[in-house]
Amino acid sequence: MSGETFFDLSRPRRIHVIGIGGPGMNAIAQVLCEMGHEVSGSDIHESEVLDRLRSIGVSIIVGHDATAVQGCDAVTASTAIPSTNVELVAALAQSVPMLSRAQMLSAICALKQSVAVAGTHGKTTTSAMLMHILTTAGMHPSFVIGGDVHGLELGAGWRNGRHLVVEADESDSTHLALPLFGSILTNVDVDHLDHFETFDNIVESFEQFVRKIEGPKVLCADDAVCAKIASVHACRTYGLGSTADVRAVNVVLADGGSHFEVEMRQSGSTAKQVLVGSVTVPLRGEHNVCNALGALTMAMELGVEFADAAQALKSFRGVARRFDLRGVDEGVTFVDDYAHLPNEIIAVLRGARDATDNWGRVVAVFQPNRFNRMSVMSGAYADAFGDADVVVITDIYSSGTTPIPGVTGKLVVDAIEKSHPGKRVEWIAQRDDLVSFLASHLINGDLCISMGCGDVAQLPDEVISLRQNNRAIEARKR
């Protein structure tokens, strides 16, 4: 992509960010501000994110105002912002350059030796692990990641090192727009069919993504699509299977973490792997073993010694909304996770079952996401909840998509009940009813896992609060 030109961020600019409170846009604003640009933004709701951005010098208005774009060198907005937005209309009228999030992120990536993490699952955790390893190794990487990293409580930062670790979103083909030096591809699964239409198109987009990388390419050999792509291109592979260049063996999942040994073959060699050391990661689940391997493999490609990368992973604290412990209330443990696709749900629930925490029942609460996704994929969730004792399905969180007649969370319930007639599945569409049900039905020893990428993230706090209020009322009666 050396012949392409990008918006010039090498000199001070005044930039306005529309929808600045969103997860993708607040990360962009954070980085632009830390780069030294004058950044302003707007959003329709107050939030802790806006307060955080104000604290570093970003000027923010709540609501939208056409005057906000006056004098700006550029305006950027996510795809969720409609073309009728008054700030977008004003920018167009004043000939202020309009950049999509992908275009602004590309301009940021162009200033560093950028390494992207792409794939259907595991992008955020793998990105955060790679950033943590490089940071611990003293390489001071910049980063734009799709979740807040525990310990930093940030998902983005601009540092003075040569590398930028970026999570590459495929939902709108952003991954193909970025000027990149290196890449990790975690896996390829069915998603975003509203954009790609077919799985073959998804596969082609990721093959194109890998093909254009001139630096290190690291792919998961356990994934069939990744393995096929790796066989065509000069890639370094990782995984649990015997064909991987960097392989985890003797995996032990216990005490809320993962321990494994690593065997490795030299780049370009077909020789048998040799044992190079062991790794401990304080994250549960086999999927996080793979995430750690991907990050470790890329870190070594960038010059980090194995021992240093392994040592760094010991202190990795995870990312918000990835098996995130939210509280314990009278013996009930509440965990929240971003999992919203079938294989992600399977991995999270398996991670809970693989643990040595001695939980009793696993109560899985799932909030389906996007009407268009559920209209074509609801049946794929039929076998996703095998490791849950009780499954509770809520109604669909729209994420800005248009309701479709007959498409509700009940489609997921029907799919589960058809495939597993004996499974206890509850369909509770209304939020108040959901909170009341959980508050009254959860018992000592239960693990309650809320999953989805919508406002289900607030559910643990709501249930804990109601349980505590109910106990206070009962205490006053006595």
Phi, psi and omega in degrees: 000019186295337182276352182279153175246148182230160177306132188279110177255012182281349176234158185302134181228159170251119189231134178250133183246116180269132185075040189294342180279347180292155185300324179283322186280327180292330176293319177300314181298319179302311182293315180301319179294315180292337176287342179108006179280156174275114188243133171233168180196169178218151175204162185273348182227145168291152178197167176297328179299317179296320178298320180296317180292321176300324184293341178256006173108008178279131178272122188231137171246146175262122191107186179233139186219125183300332182287347184296336185266358182297131177079006181279149174276338179196154174235137178230146182209155177280168179292347179284345181277123182290154181294344179276357179305134188298328180287322176295317179299316180295320179298318179297316181296329183263007180058032174282129180305131179254124179242133171290169177301319180298321180291320178291319178296323177297319178297324177292313181299329183294344183270353183227172169276094194268135179240121183258148170247119182235169180133166183286320183234150170085005184298312187295312181295316180296318177301314182295321177298315180297315178301317182295318179298313181295322178295313181297330179279003177081021184265355173049056182285148166279164183202146171225105189235150185278025178191155179286131181275125180298137185102322174260328186057033178222153175248005182205151177192149179248117184240179186265005177284172185278342186258150169236125174264122185230136173276122186259110182278131179263353189300329177235021180068024174304325184300335180274345184270341190281137173279113191235152173264314183220169181205150167246134172242114188280318183182168178225120183224174180283124173189162177056043178292341174296333179264314187269335180075314181226158177295324178301323178292325176298312180301315181298322181295320180286327175296319177295321179301313181290321184301326186274355181281128180265338180264207183295137178237121185238120185232150180277116183288344180286341179267128187299318181292315178300318180298321180293317178297318181296329181289339181267325183251163179281090186239152170264133183245155178220162178157190179260345182280164187289343182277348185289144175292322178240117194232137174269131177228163179052050182284130176237123179250109183199157174056037177073017181214188182223137176230136180203160174260155183241126171252145187215143169249152182293151179304133178082357182266151173251008181291165178294147178294151176240148181291129181244346179155188182237160182225138172237128179236128181281043175230143184269157172101142179298330179297328178282338170297315178295318178301316180296319179298318179298314180295317180297317181297315179294320179302319178293324176298332181269003173109003179277136177289149181305312183300322180289320178294317180296319179297320180296320183296334178299329185258008179287127187258001176095186184232147179305140177067026170237100189042057188271113178291118185255348178157163174231126182232110179047051175086356177260124180264130181249124179233143179236143181214148182285353184310126180219359175247154186308311182293331176291317179297316178303314182296318181295313182292324176294322177299323177292320181286329180287347187284167177250032184278349179060039172290156175276254179283145169257115180254111183261123177248119184240128174255105178301155186230131175074122179296319181294324177295313183290335180293334182245345188240001186303323180295337181291346181272000186304321185251014185282342190249027183300331182268008177259142176277323178229135179241129178238122181250133178259181176283173188283134171273122193289326187050038176083001179275159184275132177304144179241126181308130179084353180262105178222177176297342179298335177298322178292317177303312181299320180295318180294313183295326178292320182278330183225079186303332182271354183288137175280113181233126179250135177250107183232101188283322187273138185297314181300319178295322179296312180298316180296318180299311182294319181300325185266338186259340179288139183233166180309129180099346181290147166249117179255114181250114174268134185225145179142167182250021177251212184281008172298344178300333180273353186301315181304317179297320181294318181290315178300316180299315180293320178299317179293320178296319179298321179292322179296320178296316179296323180295322179291334180286335184279000000 
